[in-house]
Amino acid sequence: MNMKIHLTRRDFIKKTSYATTCAALCGCGVIPLIGGKQAHARRGSDINCSYIFVDHQAPIMVAMYKGEEFSDSGTYLKPVIDKQKYKLVSGGVDITDIEFIVTKSGSEAATLFAQRHINLGSYSLPAAMVGIDTGTPMKILGPVHTEGLALVFPTGSGIHGWNNFLSYVKNYQEPVKIGYHSPTSAPKMVFEGGLHRAGIKFTSDATDLSADILMVDLRSTASLSPALISRQVDGWVGPSPHPQVAEHMGTGEIVLDLRELPPQGYWHDFPCCIFAASDSLISSKREAVQGFMTLMKTAADFCNNNPDESATIIADWIGIPAEAAKMSTVVFTTYPSENWQRGAGIYLDVLNDMDIFNNKLKGNKLDQVKDILFDFSFV
């Protein structure tokens, strides 16, 4: 059952152009906003808040887009410079200025936190954990969402669902190559966690032919679809909207949502992106942080209750087809549920197993470091 998908040269060129366009539109890994002048120049606001051009962080974009339409909730953003600078208004009073900065990845956001170019942000939980371990004075305030992760194979692969994928892996003549965009990304860690619990051997060593799956670091979400089209990998795991865009553009199809991984129900409500704030911001502007998190709760509820409208907003904001945005399976929440916290503990364990930590978090279980990692008082 060795099902290799072969493309003609014409198909390859056509689909590669689609993938390149998609990567540029999605902005993940190719946004020119950070790493130069703009990241260093944005020092005039009370709050400098980062976010990434993915639908996982839709509440931030929706709050900016809706602006004063959220005034009935009591807390909203009043635009100063559209898509960039806003007044945070609570109870009819301007309580702070917020400048929003687009970053390419969680690791970049963590670097900007460490350099004090940002003091509030939304990015992946594992990246935030690594930042805290290295000494960045910050706290995780709560989730932005749960889930929204998927496994993608070439269009027409005929593989659908966990059991079908498992059969494919077992009957393949060599390790199945699965790409990922970052070593500490949620898709990779959840996928490997599911494989481990199912007894599927995986490796990152290309010479280990005894493994069922070879994990391949593609280093960027922008590389996911091109690597699949060029057959560098047999499939990839990634965050929405990339799987949905791949389906819409015809560069791949979703084999399974990672919430379907075994054991059943274990990966539901699993963490991915979070809100984090610097210790100095939390201590000096608690009212502003509280107002921001209250607004994010309002925006998260709006996204959940108005999925088509929020998908249209996000599609326009980050430049993807609305049809792809409407396929998202993300659930938005700022509440750190028991299942979410259990998932955070799994991340901590996996990062320790990978010997990623060297300081505060090294060798510890979640219960031992909750006060170091979290401040849930705002949610």
C-alpha positions in Angstrom: 0.0 0.0 0.0 2.9 2.3 -0.9 0.8 5.2 -2.2 3.2 7.8 -3.6 1.5 10.8 -5.3 3.3 11.8 -8.5 2.8 15.2 -10.2 3.6 16.2 -13.7 6.1 19.0 -14.2 3.2 21.3 -15.3 1.2 20.4 -12.2 4.2 21.0 -10.0 4.9 24.5 -11.4 1.2 25.4 -11.2 0.8 24.2 -7.6 4.1 25.6 -6.5 2.9 29.1 -7.6 -0.3 28.6 -5.7 1.7 27.6 -2.6 4.1 30.5 -2.9 1.1 32.9 -3.3 -0.6 31.3 -0.3 2.5 31.6 1.9 2.9 35.2 1.0 -0.7 36.0 1.7 -0.8 34.1 4.9 2.2 36.1 6.1 3.7 33.3 8.2 7.4 33.4 7.8 7.5 36.1 5.1 6.1 39.2 6.8 8.5 42.1 6.5 7.2 44.0 9.6 9.6 42.6 12.2 13.3 42.2 12.5 14.2 45.8 11.4 13.0 49.3 11.9 9.4 48.8 12.8 10.0 46.4 15.7 12.6 48.7 17.2 10.7 52.0 16.6 7.4 51.1 18.2 8.2 52.4 21.7 5.6 55.2 22.0 2.6 53.2 23.3 1.9 52.0 26.8 1.4 48.5 25.4 3.1 47.0 22.4 1.2 43.8 21.6 2.3 41.2 19.1 0.2 38.8 17.1 0.7 36.4 14.2 -1.2 36.3 10.9 -3.0 33.0 11.7 -6.7 32.5 12.5 -5.7 31.1 15.9 -5.4 34.7 17.0 -8.6 35.9 15.4 -9.9 37.6 18.6 -7.2 40.3 18.3 -7.9 41.0 14.7 -11.7 40.9 15.2 -11.4 43.4 18.2 -9.4 45.8 16.0 -11.9 45.4 13.0 -15.0 45.7 15.1 -13.6 48.6 17.1 -16.4 50.7 18.7 -19.0 48.2 17.6 -18.0 46.4 20.8 -18.8 49.4 23.0 -21.9 47.8 24.3 -19.7 45.3 26.2 -18.1 48.3 28.0 -14.6 47.6 26.7 -13.4 48.2 23.1 -10.7 49.6 20.8 -10.9 53.1 19.4 -8.7 53.4 16.3 -5.9 55.9 16.0 -4.1 54.2 13.1 -6.1 51.5 11.5 -4.7 48.0 12.0 -1.8 49.4 14.1 -2.6 51.8 17.0 -5.7 52.0 19.2 -7.0 53.5 22.4 -8.3 50.8 24.8 -11.5 52.2 26.2 -13.2 50.7 29.3 -16.2 52.2 31.1 -16.1 55.2 28.8 -12.5 56.1 29.7 -9.4 55.8 27.6 -7.2 53.6 29.8 -4.2 52.9 27.6 -2.7 53.1 24.1 -2.0 49.8 22.4 0.2 49.4 19.3 -0.2 46.0 17.5 2.9 44.4 15.9 2.8 41.5 13.5 5.4 38.7 14.2 6.3 35.8 12.1 6.4 33.1 14.8 6.3 32.3 18.5 10.1 32.2 18.7 10.3 35.7 17.2 7.7 37.0 19.7 9.7 35.4 22.5 12.8 37.2 21.3 11.0 40.6 21.2 9.7 40.0 24.7 13.2 39.3 25.9 14.4 42.5 24.2 11.5 44.4 25.7 10.2 45.6 22.3 6.8 44.1 23.3 5.2 43.7 26.6 2.0 41.8 25.6 1.5 39.2 22.9 -0.2 36.1 21.6 1.8 33.1 20.4 2.4 29.4 21.1 2.4 28.1 24.6 5.6 26.0 24.2 7.5 29.1 22.9 6.3 31.1 25.9 7.5 28.4 28.3 10.9 28.4 26.7 11.0 32.2 27.1 10.1 32.1 30.7 12.7 29.3 31.4 15.5 31.5 29.8 14.6 34.3 32.2 12.2 36.6 30.4 10.1 38.2 33.1 6.6 37.4 31.9 3.5 35.4 32.7 1.0 33.4 30.6 -2.4 35.0 31.1 -4.6 32.3 29.5 -5.4 30.7 26.2 -6.6 32.4 23.0 -8.1 29.2 21.6 -7.9 25.4 21.5 -7.3 23.0 18.7 -7.2 24.0 15.0 -4.4 21.6 14.1 -4.4 19.1 11.2 -2.5 16.5 9.2 -2.3 17.2 5.5 -1.5 14.8 2.6 -1.5 15.3 -1.1 -4.8 15.8 -2.8 -6.2 12.4 -3.9 -4.2 10.4 -1.4 -7.3 8.6 -0.3 -6.3 8.7 3.3 -9.0 9.8 5.7 -9.1 9.4 9.5 -6.8 7.9 12.1 -7.4 4.2 11.3 -6.8 4.8 7.5 -3.7 6.8 8.3 -2.4 4.1 10.7 -3.0 1.4 8.0 -1.1 3.5 5.5 1.9 3.9 7.8 2.1 0.2 8.7 2.0 -0.8 5.1 4.5 1.8 3.8 7.8 0.4 2.7 9.9 3.0 4.4 9.4 5.7 7.1 6.6 8.1 6.2 8.0 11.6 6.1 5.9 14.1 8.0 6.9 17.8 7.9 6.4 20.4 10.6 7.3 24.1 10.9 9.0 24.4 14.3 10.5 21.9 16.9 8.3 23.3 19.7 5.2 23.9 17.7 1.8 22.6 18.9 1.1 20.6 15.8 4.4 18.7 16.0 4.1 18.1 19.8 0.5 16.9 19.7 1.1 14.7 16.7 4.1 13.0 18.3 2.2 12.7 21.5 -0.6 10.8 19.7 2.0 8.6 17.9 3.7 7.8 21.1 0.4 6.7 22.8 -0.5 4.6 19.8 2.9 2.8 19.9 4.0 4.3 16.5 7.8 4.7 16.3 8.9 8.1 15.0 12.3 9.6 14.6 14.1 12.7 13.4 17.1 10.6 12.3 16.9 10.1 8.5 19.2 7.0 8.8 16.8 5.2 11.2 14.9 3.0 8.7 13.3 1.0 11.6 11.0 3.9 12.4 7.4 4.2 11.1 7.6 7.9 10.7 10.4 10.4 10.0 9.7 13.9 11.3 11.2 16.6 9.0 11.8 20.1 10.2 10.7 22.5 7.4 11.5 25.6 9.6 8.5 27.7 8.5 4.8 27.4 7.7 5.7 28.9 4.4 7.5 25.7 3.5 4.7 23.3 4.3 2.9 23.2 1.0 6.0 23.5 -1.3 7.6 20.6 0.6 4.6 18.4 0.0 4.3 19.4 -3.7 8.0 18.7 -4.3 7.7 15.4 -2.5 10.3 16.4 0.1 7.7 15.1 2.6 4.7 12.7 2.3 2.6 14.9 4.5 2.7 17.7 7.1 1.2 18.8 10.3 0.3 22.5 10.8 -2.0 25.1 12.3 -5.1 26.6 10.6 -5.6 28.3 8.3 -2.8 26.5 6.4 -4.5 23.1 6.1 -7.8 24.8 5.0 -5.9 27.0 2.5 -4.1 23.9 1.2 -7.5 22.2 0.5 -9.0 25.3 -1.0 -6.0 25.8 -3.3 -5.7 22.2 -4.3 -2.2 21.7 -2.8 -3.3 19.1 -0.2 -6.1 17.6 1.8 -6.8 17.2 5.5 -6.3 13.6 6.5 -7.4 14.2 10.1 -7.9 16.9 12.7 -5.3 16.3 15.4 -8.1 16.2 18.0 -8.9 12.8 16.6 -5.6 11.3 17.7 -5.6 8.5 20.2 -6.6 8.1 23.0 -10.1 9.3 22.1 -10.9 12.6 23.7 -7.4 13.1 25.1 -6.4 15.9 22.7 -9.7 17.8 22.9 -9.3 21.4 24.1 -5.6 21.1 23.8 -3.5 24.3 24.2 -1.8 26.1 21.3 -1.7 29.9 21.3 -1.8 32.0 24.5 -1.8 35.5 25.8 1.3 36.6 27.7 2.3 39.8 29.4 5.5 41.1 30.9 5.8 41.2 34.7 6.4 44.9 34.6 3.2 45.5 32.6 1.2 43.3 35.0 2.4 45.2 38.0 2.3 48.7 36.6 -0.9 48.6 34.5 -3.2 46.0 35.9 -6.3 47.9 34.8 -5.1 48.0 31.2 -4.2 44.3 31.2 -7.6 43.4 32.7 -9.4 45.6 30.1 -7.5 43.9 27.3 -8.3 40.4 28.5 -11.9 41.4 29.0 -12.0 42.6 25.4 -10.4 39.4 24.2 -13.2 37.4 26.0 -15.8 39.5 24.2 -14.0 39.0 20.8 -13.6 35.2 21.4 -17.3 34.9 22.2 -18.1 36.8 19.0 -15.9 34.5 16.9 -17.5 31.4 18.3 -21.1 32.8 17.9 -20.5 34.4 14.5 -18.2 32.0 12.7 -19.0 33.0 9.2 -18.6 36.8 9.9 -15.4 36.3 11.9 -14.0 34.1 9.2 -14.7 36.7 6.6 -13.0 39.4 8.7 -9.9 37.2 9.2 -9.8 36.2 5.5 -9.7 39.8 4.5 -7.3 40.7 7.3 -4.6 38.1 6.5 -5.3 37.6 2.8 -6.7 34.1 2.4 -9.9 32.9 0.7 -13.0 33.3 2.8 -14.0 29.8 1.9 -10.9 28.4 3.5 -11.3 30.6 6.6 -14.8 29.2 7.1 -13.4 25.7 7.3 -11.5 26.4 10.5 -12.1 24.1 13.5 -10.6 26.5 16.1 -12.5 27.0 19.4 -11.8 30.4 21.0 -11.6 30.8 24.7 -9.6 32.7 27.3 -10.5 30.3 30.1 -7.8 27.8 31.2 -9.9 24.7 31.7 -8.8 21.7 33.6 -8.2 19.9 30.3 -6.2 22.9 28.9 -4.0 22.9 32.0 -3.5 19.2 31.7 -2.3 19.8 28.1 0.0 22.5 29.3 1.6 20.0 31.7 2.1 17.6 28.7 3.9 20.3 26.8 6.1 20.9 29.9 6.9 17.2 30.1 7.7 16.9 26.4 10.0 19.9 26.4 11.8 18.5 29.4 12.1 15.2 27.6 13.7 17.1 24.7 16.1 18.7 27.2 15.0 22.1 26.1 15.0 23.7 29.5 18.1 24.8 31.4 16.8 26.9 34.2 13.5 27.5 36.1 11.5 24.8 34.4 14.1 22.1 34.0 13.0 18.7 35.5 9.8 20.1 37.0 6.1 19.1 36.7 3.5 21.7 36.1 2.2 21.8 39.7 5.8 22.8 40.8 6.0 25.8 38.4 2.5 27.1 38.0 3.3 30.3 39.8 6.3 30.8 37.6 4.4 30.3 34.4 0.8 31.6 34.9 -1.2 34.5 36.1 -4.8 33.6 35.6 -6.2 36.4 37.7 -7.3 38.3 34.6 -9.5 35.5 33.3 
